[in-house]
Amino acid sequence: MEMKKYVMLWPLTNLFKNNEEYEVHIYAPEFFIFGSDGGGTAYAIEKETGNIFEIPFIGMSKEEAIFLAKTFHEFLQSL
């Protein structure tokens, strides 16, 4: 049986502030985070492709990113 993921989508009003506070522009500038699992995992859009990845908040980098889906719709369906 496949485990389902918990996703907490960040409010639109907090997206830029949260990305700035997590210093995404320093550690993983290729990504824009839009939510988390409520723990140590962030969900992000790769700016260049629009693909969805999960990345750890600690150790955040492109090398640690795990591909999840090509579109946001596919991402939601995989939950």
PDB file of N, CA, C and O in Angstrom:
ATOM      1  N   MET A   1       0.847  -1.182   0.000  1.00  0.00           N
ATOM      2  CA  MET A   1       0.000   0.000   0.000  1.00  0.00           C
ATOM      3  C   MET A   1       0.895   1.249   0.000  1.00  0.00           C
ATOM      4  O   MET A   1       1.837   1.351   0.786  1.00  0.00           O
ATOM      5  N   GLU A   2       0.586   2.186  -0.886  1.00  0.00           N
ATOM      6  CA  GLU A   2       1.359   3.409  -0.993  1.00  0.00           C
ATOM      7  C   GLU A   2       0.971   4.387   0.111  1.00  0.00           C
ATOM      8  O   GLU A   2      -0.211   4.585   0.393  1.00  0.00           O
ATOM      9  N   MET A   3       1.987   4.998   0.734  1.00  0.00           N
ATOM     10  CA  MET A   3       1.724   5.981   1.783  1.00  0.00           C
ATOM     11  C   MET A   3       1.328   7.308   1.157  1.00  0.00           C
ATOM     12  O   MET A   3       1.924   7.739   0.169  1.00  0.00           O
ATOM     13  N   LYS A   4       0.347   7.938   1.719  1.00  0.00           N
ATOM     14  CA  LYS A   4      -0.079   9.253   1.267  1.00  0.00           C
ATOM     15  C   LYS A   4       0.758  10.310   1.976  1.00  0.00           C
ATOM     16  O   LYS A   4       1.226  10.105   3.096  1.00  0.00           O
ATOM     17  N   LYS A   5       0.936  11.435   1.308  1.00  0.00           N
ATOM     18  CA  LYS A   5       1.732  12.524   1.860  1.00  0.00           C
ATOM     19  C   LYS A   5       0.814  13.592   2.430  1.00  0.00           C
ATOM     20  O   LYS A   5      -0.286  13.826   1.928  1.00  0.00           O
ATOM     21  N   TYR A   6       1.289  14.231   3.487  1.00  0.00           N
ATOM     22  CA  TYR A   6       0.600  15.384   4.061  1.00  0.00           C
ATOM     23  C   TYR A   6       1.212  16.628   3.445  1.00  0.00           C
ATOM     24  O   TYR A   6       2.435  16.767   3.411  1.00  0.00           O
ATOM     25  N   VAL A   7       0.375  17.533   2.958  1.00  0.00           N
ATOM     26  CA  VAL A   7       0.858  18.764   2.359  1.00  0.00           C
ATOM     27  C   VAL A   7       0.143  19.948   2.992  1.00  0.00           C
ATOM     28  O   VAL A   7      -1.085  19.997   3.059  1.00  0.00           O
ATOM     29  N   MET A   8       0.936  20.890   3.450  1.00  0.00           N
ATOM     30  CA  MET A   8       0.403  22.137   3.988  1.00  0.00           C
ATOM     31  C   MET A   8       0.798  23.236   2.997  1.00  0.00           C
ATOM     32  O   MET A   8       1.955  23.656   2.960  1.00  0.00           O
ATOM     33  N   LEU A   9      -0.169  23.699   2.193  1.00  0.00           N
ATOM     34  CA  LEU A   9       0.102  24.763   1.226  1.00  0.00           C
ATOM     35  C   LEU A   9       0.147  26.098   1.956  1.00  0.00           C
ATOM     36  O   LEU A   9      -0.729  26.402   2.766  1.00  0.00           O
ATOM     37  N   TRP A  10       1.162  26.884   1.670  1.00  0.00           N
ATOM     38  CA  TRP A  10       1.305  28.186   2.308  1.00  0.00           C
ATOM     39  C   TRP A  10       0.336  29.186   1.680  1.00  0.00           C
ATOM     40  O   TRP A  10       0.105  29.148   0.471  1.00  0.00           O
ATOM     41  N   PRO A  11      -0.233  30.079   2.493  1.00  0.00           N
ATOM     42  CA  PRO A  11      -1.111  31.122   1.950  1.00  0.00           C
ATOM     43  C   PRO A  11      -0.346  32.009   0.965  1.00  0.00           C
ATOM     44  O   PRO A  11       0.842  32.271   1.153  1.00  0.00           O
ATOM     45  N   LEU A  12      -1.021  32.463  -0.070  1.00  0.00           N
ATOM     46  CA  LEU A  12      -0.388  33.334  -1.063  1.00  0.00           C
ATOM     47  C   LEU A  12       0.295  34.535  -0.424  1.00  0.00           C
ATOM     48  O   LEU A  12       1.360  34.959  -0.874  1.00  0.00           O
ATOM     49  N   THR A  13      -0.306  35.078   0.611  1.00  0.00           N
ATOM     50  CA  THR A  13       0.242  36.268   1.260  1.00  0.00           C
ATOM     51  C   THR A  13       1.571  35.990   1.970  1.00  0.00           C
ATOM     52  O   THR A  13       2.294  36.931   2.297  1.00  0.00           O
ATOM     53  N   ASN A  14       1.908  34.717   2.216  1.00  0.00           N
ATOM     54  CA  ASN A  14       3.147  34.376   2.928  1.00  0.00           C
ATOM     55  C   ASN A  14       4.233  33.797   2.030  1.00  0.00           C
ATOM     56  O   ASN A  14       5.362  33.619   2.486  1.00  0.00           O
ATOM     57  N   LEU A  15       3.933  33.500   0.779  1.00  0.00           N
ATOM     58  CA  LEU A  15       4.878  32.788  -0.080  1.00  0.00           C
ATOM     59  C   LEU A  15       6.235  33.478  -0.181  1.00  0.00           C
ATOM     60  O   LEU A  15       7.261  32.853   0.086  1.00  0.00           O
ATOM     61  N   PHE A  16       6.259  34.740  -0.556  1.00  0.00           N
ATOM     62  CA  PHE A  16       7.538  35.429  -0.742  1.00  0.00           C
ATOM     63  C   PHE A  16       8.269  35.615   0.580  1.00  0.00           C
ATOM     64  O   PHE A  16       9.488  35.457   0.648  1.00  0.00           O
ATOM     65  N   LYS A  17       7.529  35.949   1.624  1.00  0.00           N
ATOM     66  CA  LYS A  17       8.129  36.127   2.948  1.00  0.00           C
ATOM     67  C   LYS A  17       8.749  34.823   3.445  1.00  0.00           C
ATOM     68  O   LYS A  17       9.871  34.826   3.951  1.00  0.00           O
ATOM     69  N   ASN A  18       8.036  33.721   3.306  1.00  0.00           N
ATOM     70  CA  ASN A  18       8.556  32.433   3.766  1.00  0.00           C
ATOM     71  C   ASN A  18       9.792  32.013   2.971  1.00  0.00           C
ATOM     72  O   ASN A  18      10.756  31.514   3.552  1.00  0.00           O
ATOM     73  N   ASN A  19       9.776  32.209   1.653  1.00  0.00           N
ATOM     74  CA  ASN A  19      10.942  31.874   0.847  1.00  0.00           C
ATOM     75  C   ASN A  19      12.147  32.721   1.250  1.00  0.00           C
ATOM     76  O   ASN A  19      13.276  32.231   1.269  1.00  0.00           O
ATOM     77  N   GLU A  20      11.909  33.970   1.566  1.00  0.00           N
ATOM     78  CA  GLU A  20      12.997  34.849   2.018  1.00  0.00           C
ATOM     79  C   GLU A  20      13.529  34.393   3.379  1.00  0.00           C
ATOM     80  O   GLU A  20      14.741  34.326   3.583  1.00  0.00           O
ATOM     81  N   GLU A  21      12.623  34.081   4.307  1.00  0.00           N
ATOM     82  CA  GLU A  21      13.042  33.677   5.652  1.00  0.00           C
ATOM     83  C   GLU A  21      13.794  32.349   5.659  1.00  0.00           C
ATOM     84  O   GLU A  21      14.696  32.157   6.475  1.00  0.00           O
ATOM     85  N   TYR A  22      13.435  31.431   4.762  1.00  0.00           N
ATOM     86  CA  TYR A  22      14.155  30.155   4.651  1.00  0.00           C
ATOM     87  C   TYR A  22      15.405  30.285   3.787  1.00  0.00           C
ATOM     88  O   TYR A  22      16.130  29.311   3.585  1.00  0.00           O
ATOM     89  N   GLU A  23      15.655  31.483   3.281  1.00  0.00           N
ATOM     90  CA  GLU A  23      16.833  31.795   2.465  1.00  0.00           C
ATOM     91  C   GLU A  23      16.967  30.861   1.259  1.00  0.00           C
ATOM     92  O   GLU A  23      18.058  30.401   0.921  1.00  0.00           O
ATOM     93  N   VAL A  24      15.830  30.599   0.627  1.00  0.00           N
ATOM     94  CA  VAL A  24      15.807  29.725  -0.543  1.00  0.00           C
ATOM     95  C   VAL A  24      16.697  30.310  -1.639  1.00  0.00           C
ATOM     96  O   VAL A  24      17.353  29.563  -2.365  1.00  0.00           O
ATOM     97  N   HIS A  25      16.727  31.628  -1.766  1.00  0.00           N
ATOM     98  CA  HIS A  25      17.543  32.282  -2.797  1.00  0.00           C
ATOM     99  C   HIS A  25      19.036  32.011  -2.614  1.00  0.00           C
ATOM    100  O   HIS A  25      19.806  32.147  -3.565  1.00  0.00           O
ATOM    101  N   ILE A  26      19.453  31.633  -1.415  1.00  0.00           N
ATOM    102  CA  ILE A  26      20.859  31.317  -1.139  1.00  0.00           C
ATOM    103  C   ILE A  26      21.122  29.823  -1.324  1.00  0.00           C
ATOM    104  O   ILE A  26      22.070  29.439  -2.009  1.00  0.00           O
ATOM    105  N   TYR A  27      20.285  28.980  -0.713  1.00  0.00           N
ATOM    106  CA  TYR A  27      20.552  27.546  -0.666  1.00  0.00           C
ATOM    107  C   TYR A  27      20.021  26.749  -1.854  1.00  0.00           C
ATOM    108  O   TYR A  27      20.608  25.739  -2.240  1.00  0.00           O
ATOM    109  N   ALA A  28      18.922  27.199  -2.426  1.00  0.00           N
ATOM    110  CA  ALA A  28      18.321  26.483  -3.564  1.00  0.00           C
ATOM    111  C   ALA A  28      17.650  27.493  -4.492  1.00  0.00           C
ATOM    112  O   ALA A  28      16.430  27.474  -4.655  1.00  0.00           O
ATOM    113  N   PRO A  29      18.448  28.381  -5.105  1.00  0.00           N
ATOM    114  CA  PRO A  29      17.861  29.461  -5.916  1.00  0.00           C
ATOM    115  C   PRO A  29      17.074  28.988  -7.132  1.00  0.00           C
ATOM    116  O   PRO A  29      16.335  29.770  -7.731  1.00  0.00           O
ATOM    117  N   GLU A  30      17.223  27.729  -7.501  1.00  0.00           N
ATOM    118  CA  GLU A  30      16.471  27.187  -8.641  1.00  0.00           C
ATOM    119  C   GLU A  30      15.009  26.938  -8.303  1.00  0.00           C
ATOM    120  O   GLU A  30      14.198  26.673  -9.191  1.00  0.00           O
ATOM    121  N   PHE A  31      14.664  27.023  -6.997  1.00  0.00           N
ATOM    122  CA  PHE A  31      13.333  26.631  -6.543  1.00  0.00           C
ATOM    123  C   PHE A  31      12.565  27.779  -5.897  1.00  0.00           C
ATOM    124  O   PHE A  31      13.138  28.772  -5.450  1.00  0.00           O
ATOM    125  N   PHE A  32      11.244  27.601  -5.865  1.00  0.00           N
ATOM    126  CA  PHE A  32      10.335  28.482  -5.129  1.00  0.00           C
ATOM    127  C   PHE A  32       9.436  27.565  -4.307  1.00  0.00           C
ATOM    128  O   PHE A  32       8.655  26.788  -4.855  1.00  0.00           O
ATOM    129  N   ILE A  33       9.556  27.666  -2.989  1.00  0.00           N
ATOM    130  CA  ILE A  33       8.795  26.790  -2.097  1.00  0.00           C
ATOM    131  C   ILE A  33       7.365  27.306  -1.949  1.00  0.00           C
ATOM    132  O   ILE A  33       7.128  28.505  -1.804  1.00  0.00           O
ATOM    133  N   PHE A  34       6.417  26.364  -1.990  1.00  0.00           N
ATOM    134  CA  PHE A  34       5.001  26.735  -1.855  1.00  0.00           C
ATOM    135  C   PHE A  34       4.307  26.031  -0.687  1.00  0.00           C
ATOM    136  O   PHE A  34       3.128  26.280  -0.432  1.00  0.00           O
ATOM    137  N   GLY A  35       5.018  25.160   0.019  1.00  0.00           N
ATOM    138  CA  GLY A  35       4.411  24.477   1.155  1.00  0.00           C
ATOM    139  C   GLY A  35       5.363  23.478   1.769  1.00  0.00           C
ATOM    140  O   GLY A  35       6.538  23.406   1.409  1.00  0.00           O
ATOM    141  N   SER A  36       4.829  22.701   2.713  1.00  0.00           N
ATOM    142  CA  SER A  36       5.663  21.713   3.399  1.00  0.00           C
ATOM    143  C   SER A  36       4.807  20.533   3.848  1.00  0.00           C
ATOM    144  O   SER A  36       3.592  20.504   3.648  1.00  0.00           O
ATOM    145  N   ASP A  37       5.476  19.569   4.456  1.00  0.00           N
ATOM    146  CA  ASP A  37       4.752  18.432   5.030  1.00  0.00           C
ATOM    147  C   ASP A  37       4.457  18.667   6.504  1.00  0.00           C
ATOM    148  O   ASP A  37       4.008  17.762   7.208  1.00  0.00           O
ATOM    149  N   GLY A  38       4.712  19.886   6.967  1.00  0.00           N
ATOM    150  CA  GLY A  38       4.507  20.218   8.375  1.00  0.00           C
ATOM    151  C   GLY A  38       5.703  19.832   9.226  1.00  0.00           C
ATOM    152  O   GLY A  38       5.698  20.034  10.440  1.00  0.00           O
ATOM    153  N   GLY A  39       6.729  19.274   8.590  1.00  0.00           N
ATOM    154  CA  GLY A  39       7.947  18.857   9.285  1.00  0.00           C
ATOM    155  C   GLY A  39       9.167  19.378   8.562  1.00  0.00           C
ATOM    156  O   GLY A  39       9.301  20.582   8.344  1.00  0.00           O
ATOM    157  N   GLY A  40      10.061  18.472   8.189  1.00  0.00           N
ATOM    158  CA  GLY A  40      11.332  18.856   7.609  1.00  0.00           C
ATOM    159  C   GLY A  40      11.397  18.889   6.102  1.00  0.00           C
ATOM    160  O   GLY A  40      12.466  19.118   5.536  1.00  0.00           O
ATOM    161  N   THR A  41      10.265  18.662   5.427  1.00  0.00           N
ATOM    162  CA  THR A  41      10.272  18.607   3.967  1.00  0.00           C
ATOM    163  C   THR A  41       9.494  19.769   3.372  1.00  0.00           C
ATOM    164  O   THR A  41       8.376  20.074   3.788  1.00  0.00           O
ATOM    165  N   ALA A  42      10.118  20.412   2.382  1.00  0.00           N
ATOM    166  CA  ALA A  42       9.469  21.494   1.641  1.00  0.00           C
ATOM    167  C   ALA A  42       9.032  20.978   0.285  1.00  0.00           C
ATOM    168  O   ALA A  42       9.650  20.068  -0.269  1.00  0.00           O
ATOM    169  N   TYR A  43       7.971  21.555  -0.249  1.00  0.00           N
ATOM    170  CA  TYR A  43       7.520  21.274  -1.603  1.00  0.00           C
ATOM    171  C   TYR A  43       7.766  22.528  -2.429  1.00  0.00           C
ATOM    172  O   TYR A  43       7.389  23.634  -2.042  1.00  0.00           O
ATOM    173  N   ALA A  44       8.415  22.327  -3.588  1.00  0.00           N
ATOM    174  CA  ALA A  44       8.861  23.480  -4.354  1.00  0.00           C
ATOM    175  C   ALA A  44       8.661  23.277  -5.847  1.00  0.00           C
ATOM    176  O   ALA A  44       8.617  22.154  -6.350  1.00  0.00           O
ATOM    177  N   ILE A  45       8.543  24.398  -6.529  1.00  0.00           N
ATOM    178  CA  ILE A  45       8.488  24.426  -7.987  1.00  0.00           C
ATOM    179  C   ILE A  45       9.875  24.811  -8.478  1.00  0.00           C
ATOM    180  O   ILE A  45      10.468  25.779  -8.002  1.00  0.00           O
ATOM    181  N   GLU A  46      10.382  24.046  -9.432  1.00  0.00           N
ATOM    182  CA  GLU A  46      11.645  24.418 -10.075  1.00  0.00           C
ATOM    183  C   GLU A  46      11.336  25.554 -11.045  1.00  0.00           C
ATOM    184  O   GLU A  46      10.502  25.402 -11.937  1.00  0.00           O
ATOM    185  N   LYS A  47      11.999  26.679 -10.875  1.00  0.00           N
ATOM    186  CA  LYS A  47      11.689  27.876 -11.647  1.00  0.00           C
ATOM    187  C   LYS A  47      11.837  27.671 -13.154  1.00  0.00           C
ATOM    188  O   LYS A  47      11.013  28.162 -13.925  1.00  0.00           O
ATOM    189  N   GLU A  48      12.854  26.968 -13.574  1.00  0.00           N
ATOM    190  CA  GLU A  48      13.132  26.807 -14.998  1.00  0.00           C
ATOM    191  C   GLU A  48      12.133  25.902 -15.713  1.00  0.00           C
ATOM    192  O   GLU A  48      11.766  26.164 -16.858  1.00  0.00           O
ATOM    193  N   THR A  49      11.691  24.835 -15.038  1.00  0.00           N
ATOM    194  CA  THR A  49      10.857  23.828 -15.701  1.00  0.00           C
ATOM    195  C   THR A  49       9.404  23.815 -15.255  1.00  0.00           C
ATOM    196  O   THR A  49       8.530  23.381 -16.006  1.00  0.00           O
ATOM    197  N   GLY A  50       9.137  24.286 -14.043  1.00  0.00           N
ATOM    198  CA  GLY A  50       7.795  24.177 -13.472  1.00  0.00           C
ATOM    199  C   GLY A  50       7.549  22.835 -12.806  1.00  0.00           C
ATOM    200  O   GLY A  50       6.461  22.594 -12.284  1.00  0.00           O
ATOM    201  N   ASN A  51       8.556  21.948 -12.818  1.00  0.00           N
ATOM    202  CA  ASN A  51       8.428  20.644 -12.170  1.00  0.00           C
ATOM    203  C   ASN A  51       8.357  20.807 -10.655  1.00  0.00           C
ATOM    204  O   ASN A  51       8.882  21.767 -10.090  1.00  0.00           O
ATOM    205  N   ILE A  52       7.698  19.848 -10.014  1.00  0.00           N
ATOM    206  CA  ILE A  52       7.514  19.873  -8.556  1.00  0.00           C
ATOM    207  C   ILE A  52       8.511  18.909  -7.911  1.00  0.00           C
ATOM    208  O   ILE A  52       8.683  17.775  -8.358  1.00  0.00           O
ATOM    209  N   PHE A  53       9.160  19.388  -6.852  1.00  0.00           N
ATOM    210  CA  PHE A  53      10.149  18.614  -6.111  1.00  0.00           C
ATOM    211  C   PHE A  53       9.867  18.704  -4.622  1.00  0.00           C
ATOM    212  O   PHE A  53       9.192  19.621  -4.155  1.00  0.00           O
ATOM    213  N   GLU A  54      10.397  17.733  -3.884  1.00  0.00           N
ATOM    214  CA  GLU A  54      10.472  17.879  -2.443  1.00  0.00           C
ATOM    215  C   GLU A  54      11.940  18.075  -2.098  1.00  0.00           C
ATOM    216  O   GLU A  54      12.820  17.436  -2.674  1.00  0.00           O
ATOM    217  N   ILE A  55      12.190  18.975  -1.142  1.00  0.00           N
ATOM    218  CA  ILE A  55      13.550  19.228  -0.704  1.00  0.00           C
ATOM    219  C   ILE A  55      13.550  19.388   0.814  1.00  0.00           C
ATOM    220  O   ILE A  55      12.576  19.876   1.387  1.00  0.00           O
ATOM    221  N   PRO A  56      14.629  18.982   1.461  1.00  0.00           N
ATOM    222  CA  PRO A  56      14.683  19.130   2.908  1.00  0.00           C
ATOM    223  C   PRO A  56      14.932  20.593   3.288  1.00  0.00           C
ATOM    224  O   PRO A  56      15.663  21.300   2.595  1.00  0.00           O
ATOM    225  N   PHE A  57      14.330  21.037   4.376  1.00  0.00           N
ATOM    226  CA  PHE A  57      14.613  22.379   4.872  1.00  0.00           C
ATOM    227  C   PHE A  57      16.053  22.466   5.374  1.00  0.00           C
ATOM    228  O   PHE A  57      16.718  23.485   5.186  1.00  0.00           O
ATOM    229  N   ILE A  58      16.530  21.411   6.006  1.00  0.00           N
ATOM    230  CA  ILE A  58      17.915  21.367   6.472  1.00  0.00           C
ATOM    231  C   ILE A  58      18.706  20.581   5.440  1.00  0.00           C
ATOM    232  O   ILE A  58      18.413  19.416   5.170  1.00  0.00           O
ATOM    233  N   GLY A  59      19.706  21.227   4.870  1.00  0.00           N
ATOM    234  CA  GLY A  59      20.441  20.622   3.776  1.00  0.00           C
ATOM    235  C   GLY A  59      19.819  20.951   2.435  1.00  0.00           C
ATOM    236  O   GLY A  59      20.029  20.245   1.448  1.00  0.00           O
ATOM    237  N   MET A  60      19.052  22.029   2.407  1.00  0.00           N
ATOM    238  CA  MET A  60      18.341  22.443   1.199  1.00  0.00           C
ATOM    239  C   MET A  60      19.332  22.708   0.066  1.00  0.00           C
ATOM    240  O   MET A  60      20.236  23.533   0.196  1.00  0.00           O
ATOM    241  N   SER A  61      19.147  21.996  -1.044  1.00  0.00           N
ATOM    242  CA  SER A  61      19.970  22.217  -2.232  1.00  0.00           C
ATOM    243  C   SER A  61      19.355  21.466  -3.407  1.00  0.00           C
ATOM    244  O   SER A  61      18.521  20.579  -3.225  1.00  0.00           O
ATOM    245  N   LYS A  62      19.772  21.826  -4.593  1.00  0.00           N
ATOM    246  CA  LYS A  62      19.278  21.131  -5.784  1.00  0.00           C
ATOM    247  C   LYS A  62      19.690  19.665  -5.756  1.00  0.00           C
ATOM    248  O   LYS A  62      18.946  18.803  -6.225  1.00  0.00           O
ATOM    249  N   GLU A  63      20.869  19.375  -5.211  1.00  0.00           N
ATOM    250  CA  GLU A  63      21.363  18.004  -5.144  1.00  0.00           C
ATOM    251  C   GLU A  63      20.490  17.119  -4.257  1.00  0.00           C
ATOM    252  O   GLU A  63      20.432  15.908  -4.469  1.00  0.00           O
ATOM    253  N   GLU A  64      19.825  17.687  -3.290  1.00  0.00           N
ATOM    254  CA  GLU A  64      18.968  16.926  -2.378  1.00  0.00           C
ATOM    255  C   GLU A  64      17.514  16.876  -2.829  1.00  0.00           C
ATOM    256  O   GLU A  64      16.700  16.190  -2.212  1.00  0.00           O
ATOM    257  N   ALA A  65      17.177  17.594  -3.899  1.00  0.00           N
ATOM    258  CA  ALA A  65      15.801  17.657  -4.384  1.00  0.00           C
ATOM    259  C   ALA A  65      15.388  16.332  -5.016  1.00  0.00           C
ATOM    260  O   ALA A  65      16.166  15.693  -5.724  1.00  0.00           O
ATOM    261  N   ILE A  66      14.156  15.939  -4.746  1.00  0.00           N
ATOM    262  CA  ILE A  66      13.588  14.709  -5.297  1.00  0.00           C
ATOM    263  C   ILE A  66      12.404  15.083  -6.181  1.00  0.00           C
ATOM    264  O   ILE A  66      11.449  15.716  -5.731  1.00  0.00           O
ATOM    265  N   PHE A  67      12.484  14.679  -7.448  1.00  0.00           N
ATOM    266  CA  PHE A  67      11.418  14.963  -8.399  1.00  0.00           C
ATOM    267  C   PHE A  67      10.132  14.252  -7.988  1.00  0.00           C
ATOM    268  O   PHE A  67      10.147  13.079  -7.615  1.00  0.00           O
ATOM    269  N   LEU A  68       9.009  14.991  -8.063  1.00  0.00           N
ATOM    270  CA  LEU A  68       7.709  14.408  -7.735  1.00  0.00           C
ATOM    271  C   LEU A  68       6.738  14.399  -8.912  1.00  0.00           C
ATOM    272  O   LEU A  68       6.043  13.408  -9.136  1.00  0.00           O
ATOM    273  N   ALA A  69       6.688  15.495  -9.663  1.00  0.00           N
ATOM    274  CA  ALA A  69       5.693  15.594 -10.739  1.00  0.00           C
ATOM    275  C   ALA A  69       6.080  16.683 -11.732  1.00  0.00           C
ATOM    276  O   ALA A  69       6.858  17.585 -11.422  1.00  0.00           O
ATOM    277  N   LYS A  70       5.515  16.574 -12.940  1.00  0.00           N
ATOM    278  CA  LYS A  70       5.778  17.579 -13.968  1.00  0.00           C
ATOM    279  C   LYS A  70       4.885  18.801 -13.830  1.00  0.00           C
ATOM    280  O   LYS A  70       5.248  19.891 -14.274  1.00  0.00           O
ATOM    281  N   THR A  71       3.718  18.628 -13.215  1.00  0.00           N
ATOM    282  CA  THR A  71       2.785  19.744 -13.056  1.00  0.00           C
ATOM    283  C   THR A  71       2.217  19.738 -11.641  1.00  0.00           C
ATOM    284  O   THR A  71       2.297  18.739 -10.926  1.00  0.00           O
ATOM    285  N   PHE A  72       1.642  20.876 -11.252  1.00  0.00           N
ATOM    286  CA  PHE A  72       1.010  20.969  -9.943  1.00  0.00           C
ATOM    287  C   PHE A  72      -0.186  20.017  -9.860  1.00  0.00           C
ATOM    288  O   PHE A  72      -0.447  19.413  -8.820  1.00  0.00           O
ATOM    289  N   HIS A  73      -0.895  19.898 -10.964  1.00  0.00           N
ATOM    290  CA  HIS A  73      -2.047  18.999 -11.021  1.00  0.00           C
ATOM    291  C   HIS A  73      -1.607  17.547 -10.761  1.00  0.00           C
ATOM    292  O   HIS A  73      -2.228  16.844  -9.962  1.00  0.00           O
ATOM    293  N   GLU A  74      -0.542  17.104 -11.433  1.00  0.00           N
ATOM    294  CA  GLU A  74      -0.012  15.762 -11.198  1.00  0.00           C
ATOM    295  C   GLU A  74       0.431  15.591  -9.747  1.00  0.00           C
ATOM    296  O   GLU A  74       0.218  14.539  -9.144  1.00  0.00           O
ATOM    297  N   PHE A  75       1.039  16.619  -9.202  1.00  0.00           N
ATOM    298  CA  PHE A  75       1.469  16.596  -7.800  1.00  0.00           C
ATOM    299  C   PHE A  75       0.273  16.345  -6.883  1.00  0.00           C
ATOM    300  O   PHE A  75       0.327  15.483  -6.005  1.00  0.00           O
ATOM    301  N   LEU A  76      -0.801  17.097  -7.089  1.00  0.00           N
ATOM    302  CA  LEU A  76      -1.996  16.930  -6.263  1.00  0.00           C
ATOM    303  C   LEU A  76      -2.608  15.546  -6.440  1.00  0.00           C
ATOM    304  O   LEU A  76      -3.070  14.948  -5.468  1.00  0.00           O
ATOM    305  N   GLN A  77      -2.619  15.034  -7.656  1.00  0.00           N
ATOM    306  CA  GLN A  77      -3.164  13.699  -7.901  1.00  0.00           C
ATOM    307  C   GLN A  77      -2.345  12.619  -7.216  1.00  0.00           C
ATOM    308  O   GLN A  77      -2.892  11.584  -6.834  1.00  0.00           O
ATOM    309  N   SER A  78      -1.050  12.835  -7.051  1.00  0.00           N
ATOM    310  CA  SER A  78      -0.190  11.826  -6.433  1.00  0.00           C
ATOM    311  C   SER A  78      -0.370  11.741  -4.923  1.00  0.00           C
ATOM    312  O   SER A  78       0.110  10.803  -4.287  1.00  0.00           O
ATOM    313  N   LEU A  79      -1.052  12.705  -4.362  1.00  0.00           N
ATOM    314  CA  LEU A  79      -1.254  12.704  -2.904  1.00  0.00           C
ATOM    315  C   LEU A  79      -2.286  11.676  -2.556  1.00  0.00           C
ATOM    316  O   LEU A  79      -2.613  11.503  -1.382  1.00  0.00           O
TER     317      LEU A  79
END
